[in-house]
Amino acid sequence: MKSKTLKHDMKRFQTAIARWQAYCDQAAKEGDMEMARQYEQDVKDLTDIYNFIQEGKYELVFDLAWELDTLVQDQIPRRLVKTIERMCKPQ
């Protein structure tokens, strides 16, 4: 995690996860527990992906991200995805 760009993109990713958590909280506040549970699971999955990136487990990132809905996948900054793809390629 040395690159300024990577650090910036990880911060953007943290912000996206926090925003998704706020949606979860709002749905729960409004009594839409089904939607709140879905957001909660999405936040868990996104947080797992974030942690995998921090730990350098890049292949696991793609395994988990592949299972997510496209809308949830889109919370991961595109440039971050491209950076991780490059890191997974053999040198």
DRENDO-1510 file (C-alpha; in Angstrom, 1 decimal, always signed):
<recs>
REC; n; res; u; v; w
REC; 1; MET; +0.0; +0.0; +0.0 .
REC; 2; LYS; +2.7; +2.5; -0.9 .
REC; 3; SER; +1.2; +4.4; -3.8 .
REC; 4; LYS; -0.6; +7.7; -3.2 .
REC; 5; THR; -3.1; +6.7; -5.8 .
REC; 6; LEU; -3.9; +3.4; -4.1 .
REC; 7; LYS; -4.2; +5.1; -0.7 .
REC; 8; HIS; -6.5; +7.7; -2.2 .
REC; 9; ASP; -8.7; +5.0; -3.9 .
REC; 10; MET; -8.9; +3.0; -0.6 .
REC; 11; LYS; -10.1; +6.2; +1.1 .
REC; 12; ARG; -12.7; +6.6; -1.6 .
REC; 13; PHE; -13.7; +3.0; -1.1 .
REC; 14; GLN; -14.1; +3.6; +2.7 .
REC; 15; THR; -16.3; +6.5; +1.9 .
REC; 16; ALA; -18.5; +4.4; -0.4 .
REC; 17; ILE; -18.8; +1.7; +2.3 .
REC; 18; ALA; -19.8; +4.4; +4.9 .
REC; 19; ARG; -22.4; +5.7; +2.5 .
REC; 20; TRP; -23.8; +2.2; +2.0 .
REC; 21; GLN; -24.0; +1.8; +5.8 .
REC; 22; ALA; -25.9; +5.1; +6.0 .
REC; 23; TYR; -28.4; +3.6; +3.5 .
REC; 24; CYS; -28.7; +0.6; +5.7 .
REC; 25; ASP; -29.3; +2.8; +8.8 .
REC; 26; GLN; -31.9; +4.8; +6.9 .
REC; 27; ALA; -33.8; +1.7; +5.7 .
REC; 28; ALA; -33.9; +0.4; +9.3 .
REC; 29; LYS; -35.1; +3.7; +10.6 .
REC; 30; GLU; -37.9; +3.7; +8.1 .
REC; 31; GLY; -38.8; +0.2; +9.1 .
REC; 32; ASP; -37.8; -1.5; +5.9 .
REC; 33; MET; -36.0; -4.4; +7.6 .
REC; 34; GLU; -35.6; -6.5; +4.4 .
REC; 35; MET; -33.8; -3.6; +2.6 .
REC; 36; ALA; -31.8; -2.9; +5.8 .
REC; 37; ARG; -30.6; -6.5; +5.9 .
REC; 38; GLN; -29.6; -6.5; +2.3 .
REC; 39; TYR; -27.6; -3.3; +2.8 .
REC; 40; GLU; -26.1; -4.8; +5.9 .
REC; 41; GLN; -24.9; -7.8; +4.0 .
REC; 42; ASP; -23.5; -5.6; +1.2 .
REC; 43; VAL; -21.6; -3.5; +3.8 .
REC; 44; LYS; -20.2; -6.8; +5.2 .
REC; 45; ASP; -19.1; -8.0; +1.8 .
REC; 46; LEU; -17.6; -4.6; +0.8 .
REC; 47; THR; -15.8; -4.4; +4.1 .
REC; 48; ASP; -14.4; -8.0; +3.6 .
REC; 49; ILE; -13.1; -6.8; +0.2 .
REC; 50; TYR; -11.5; -3.8; +1.7 .
REC; 51; ASN; -9.8; -5.9; +4.3 .
REC; 52; PHE; -8.6; -8.4; +1.7 .
REC; 53; ILE; -7.0; -5.5; -0.2 .
REC; 54; GLN; -5.3; -4.3; +2.9 .
REC; 55; GLU; -4.0; -7.8; +3.6 .
REC; 56; GLY; -2.8; -8.3; +0.0 .
REC; 57; LYS; -5.2; -11.1; -0.7 .
REC; 58; TYR; -6.1; -9.8; -4.2 .
REC; 59; GLU; -7.4; -13.0; -5.7 .
REC; 60; LEU; -10.0; -13.2; -2.9 .
REC; 61; VAL; -11.1; -9.7; -3.8 .
REC; 62; PHE; -12.2; -10.9; -7.2 .
REC; 63; ASP; -13.7; -14.1; -5.9 .
REC; 64; LEU; -16.0; -12.2; -3.6 .
REC; 65; ALA; -16.6; -9.2; -5.9 .
REC; 66; TRP; -17.8; -11.6; -8.6 .
REC; 67; GLU; -20.6; -12.7; -6.4 .
REC; 68; LEU; -21.9; -9.2; -5.7 .
REC; 69; ASP; -24.7; -7.5; -7.5 .
REC; 70; THR; -23.4; -5.0; -10.1 .
REC; 71; LEU; -24.8; -2.0; -8.1 .
REC; 72; VAL; -22.7; -3.2; -5.1 .
REC; 73; GLN; -19.7; -3.9; -7.2 .
REC; 74; ASP; -19.8; -0.4; -8.5 .
REC; 75; GLN; -19.1; +0.9; -5.0 .
REC; 76; ILE; -15.5; -0.3; -5.5 .
REC; 77; PRO; -13.6; +2.5; -7.3 .
REC; 78; ARG; -12.8; +1.5; -10.9 .
REC; 79; ARG; -9.2; +2.7; -10.7 .
REC; 80; LEU; -8.8; +0.5; -7.6 .
REC; 81; VAL; -10.1; -2.5; -9.4 .
REC; 82; LYS; -7.7; -1.9; -12.3 .
REC; 83; THR; -4.8; -1.5; -9.8 .
REC; 84; ILE; -5.6; -4.8; -8.2 .
REC; 85; GLU; -5.9; -6.5; -11.6 .
REC; 86; ARG; -2.4; -5.4; -12.4 .
REC; 87; MET; -1.1; -6.7; -9.0 .
REC; 88; CYS; -2.7; -10.1; -9.7 .
REC; 89; LYS; -0.9; -10.5; -13.0 .
REC; 90; PRO; +2.4; -12.4; -13.0 .
REC; 91; GLN; +5.3; -10.1; -13.4 .
</recs>
